[in-house]
Amino acid sequence: MKLKTKTTQERDVKYFCIDCLPRYWEDADINGEEDISFEEQEDGKSPRMPLAVYSEQEKAWKWTLKIEMDTGMILNWPRGTTADVHYKVCDEGTYWFEDENGNIIRHSLDEDIEQYYVPPILDLYGDSYGDYILMNIDENGHIEGWQDHLKKYSSCEKLLGDSFK
């Protein structure tokens, strides 16, 4: 997929990456079952959500994804696992684009960016208010509606929101 960056230069973007701290893991269903509650997490239980990683720095569980831009496929997603995601993240996430070699093209922590709310690319249903990651993931690791959702956008700024200008 080709996107225009701030300098109106077109770059080949291969991946969209997410590194976030969901507030309530139980706001997601994995294979039709609610994930762990905050209390269970406090008791030392791990989220069942695929690609959850414990961060020693934050002393909390993070959700890290690498999504193929053209297909909406999540890399390393365990086959046979479905998820209905409704994560409140607010300003507890970083997001970036990478080329096919893993070079960062645009990052939410770039110094000219003022806020870190959830970008529009992760609101597949149009009701996140900039605070939520909303998506359904099928048993193959494909984000349902991804390609149709991307048709609305033509630039990094539109995909990532006003905070990425």
C-alpha positions as CSV (number, residue, x, y, z in Angstrom):
1,M,0.0,0.0,0.0
2,K,1.3,3.5,-0.8
3,L,0.6,6.3,1.6
4,K,1.5,10.0,1.5
5,T,3.6,11.1,4.5
6,K,3.7,14.6,6.0
7,T,6.2,15.6,3.3
8,T,3.7,14.2,0.6
9,Q,6.3,11.6,-0.2
10,E,4.8,8.3,-1.1
11,R,6.3,5.3,0.8
12,D,5.6,1.6,0.7
13,V,4.0,0.7,4.0
14,K,4.0,-3.0,4.8
15,Y,2.9,-3.1,8.4
16,F,1.0,-1.2,11.1
17,C,2.2,-1.9,14.6
18,I,0.5,-1.5,18.0
19,D,2.0,-1.5,21.5
20,C,-0.7,-0.7,24.0
21,L,-1.9,-1.2,27.6
22,P,-5.6,-2.2,27.6
23,R,-7.3,-1.0,30.7
24,Y,-9.8,-3.9,30.9
25,W,-8.8,-7.2,29.4
26,E,-12.3,-8.4,30.1
27,D,-13.6,-6.1,27.4
28,A,-12.5,-8.7,24.9
29,D,-13.9,-12.1,24.1
30,I,-11.5,-14.8,23.0
31,N,-13.2,-17.8,21.3
32,G,-16.5,-16.5,22.7
33,E,-15.3,-16.2,26.3
34,E,-14.6,-13.1,28.3
35,D,-10.9,-12.5,29.0
36,I,-9.6,-12.1,32.6
37,S,-10.9,-9.3,34.9
38,F,-8.7,-6.6,36.5
39,E,-9.0,-8.5,39.8
40,E,-7.7,-11.7,38.2
41,Q,-4.9,-9.8,36.6
42,E,-4.0,-8.4,40.1
43,D,-4.0,-12.0,41.4
44,G,-1.3,-12.8,38.9
45,K,-3.3,-14.4,36.0
46,S,-2.3,-13.7,32.5
47,P,-4.7,-12.5,29.8
48,R,-5.8,-15.2,27.3
49,M,-5.7,-12.7,24.5
50,P,-3.0,-13.8,21.9
51,L,0.0,-11.6,21.7
52,A,-0.3,-10.2,25.3
53,V,3.2,-9.6,26.7
54,Y,4.1,-8.7,30.2
55,S,6.1,-5.5,30.5
56,E,8.5,-5.3,33.4
57,Q,8.9,-1.6,32.7
58,E,5.2,-0.8,33.1
59,K,4.5,-3.8,35.5
60,A,1.5,-4.6,33.3
61,W,0.3,-6.7,30.4
62,K,0.6,-5.1,26.9
63,W,-0.9,-6.0,23.6
64,T,1.5,-6.0,20.7
65,L,0.4,-6.5,17.1
66,K,1.9,-6.3,13.7
67,I,-0.7,-6.0,11.0
68,E,-0.1,-6.4,7.3
69,M,-1.5,-3.2,5.8
70,D,-2.8,-4.7,2.5
71,T,-4.5,-7.8,4.0
72,G,-5.4,-7.0,7.6
73,M,-3.7,-10.2,8.8
74,I,-2.1,-10.1,12.2
75,L,1.4,-11.7,12.2
76,N,1.8,-14.6,14.6
77,W,-1.9,-14.9,15.4
78,P,-2.6,-18.4,16.6
79,R,-4.8,-20.2,14.0
80,G,-8.3,-21.2,15.3
81,T,-8.5,-18.3,17.8
82,T,-11.2,-15.6,17.3
83,A,-11.4,-12.3,19.2
84,D,-13.9,-9.5,19.7
85,V,-11.9,-6.6,20.9
86,H,-13.3,-3.5,22.6
87,Y,-10.2,-2.2,24.5
88,K,-10.1,1.2,26.2
89,V,-6.6,2.4,25.6
90,C,-6.8,6.2,25.6
91,D,-3.2,7.5,25.8
92,E,-1.6,4.2,26.8
93,G,-0.5,3.1,23.3
94,T,2.1,3.7,20.6
95,Y,1.5,3.1,17.0
96,W,3.7,3.1,13.9
97,F,4.1,2.1,10.3
98,E,6.9,0.0,9.0
99,D,8.3,-0.9,5.6
100,E,8.9,-4.5,4.5
101,N,12.4,-4.4,6.2
102,G,11.0,-3.3,9.6
103,N,12.2,0.3,9.2
104,I,9.8,2.8,10.9
105,I,8.2,5.2,8.5
106,R,5.9,7.1,11.0
107,H,5.6,6.7,14.7
108,S,3.2,8.1,17.3
109,L,6.1,9.2,19.4
110,D,7.6,11.4,16.7
111,E,8.5,14.7,18.3
112,D,6.0,16.7,16.4
113,I,3.0,14.7,17.7
114,E,1.2,16.1,20.7
115,Q,-1.1,13.3,21.8
116,Y,-1.2,9.5,21.7
117,Y,-4.9,8.6,21.5
118,V,-6.1,5.6,19.6
119,P,-5.8,6.3,15.8
120,P,-8.8,6.1,13.5
121,I,-7.3,3.1,11.7
122,L,-8.2,1.0,14.8
123,D,-11.8,2.0,15.0
124,L,-13.4,-0.3,12.5
125,Y,-16.9,0.6,13.5
126,G,-16.7,4.4,14.0
127,D,-17.7,4.6,17.6
128,S,-14.4,4.6,19.6
129,Y,-14.3,8.3,20.4
130,G,-10.5,8.1,20.1
131,D,-10.2,6.0,23.2
132,Y,-10.9,2.4,22.0
133,I,-9.5,-0.3,19.8
134,L,-12.5,-1.8,18.2
135,M,-12.2,-4.9,15.9
136,N,-13.1,-8.5,15.3
137,I,-10.4,-11.0,14.5
138,D,-11.3,-14.2,12.7
139,E,-9.8,-17.7,13.2
140,N,-7.1,-17.0,10.7
141,G,-5.9,-13.8,12.3
142,H,-7.7,-11.5,9.8
143,I,-9.2,-8.3,11.1
144,E,-12.8,-8.3,9.7
145,G,-13.6,-5.3,7.5
146,W,-10.0,-4.1,7.3
147,Q,-9.8,-3.6,3.6
148,D,-13.1,-1.8,3.4
149,H,-12.1,0.4,6.4
150,L,-8.8,1.4,4.7
151,K,-10.6,2.6,1.6
152,K,-11.6,5.8,3.5
153,Y,-8.0,6.9,3.9
154,S,-5.3,8.1,1.6
155,S,-2.6,9.5,3.9
156,C,-0.8,8.7,7.2
157,E,-2.5,11.6,8.8
158,K,-6.0,10.4,8.0
159,L,-5.1,6.8,9.1
160,L,-3.6,8.0,12.3
161,G,-5.7,11.0,13.1
162,D,-5.1,14.7,13.7
163,S,-2.5,14.0,16.4
164,F,-0.2,12.6,13.7
165,K,0.1,15.7,11.6
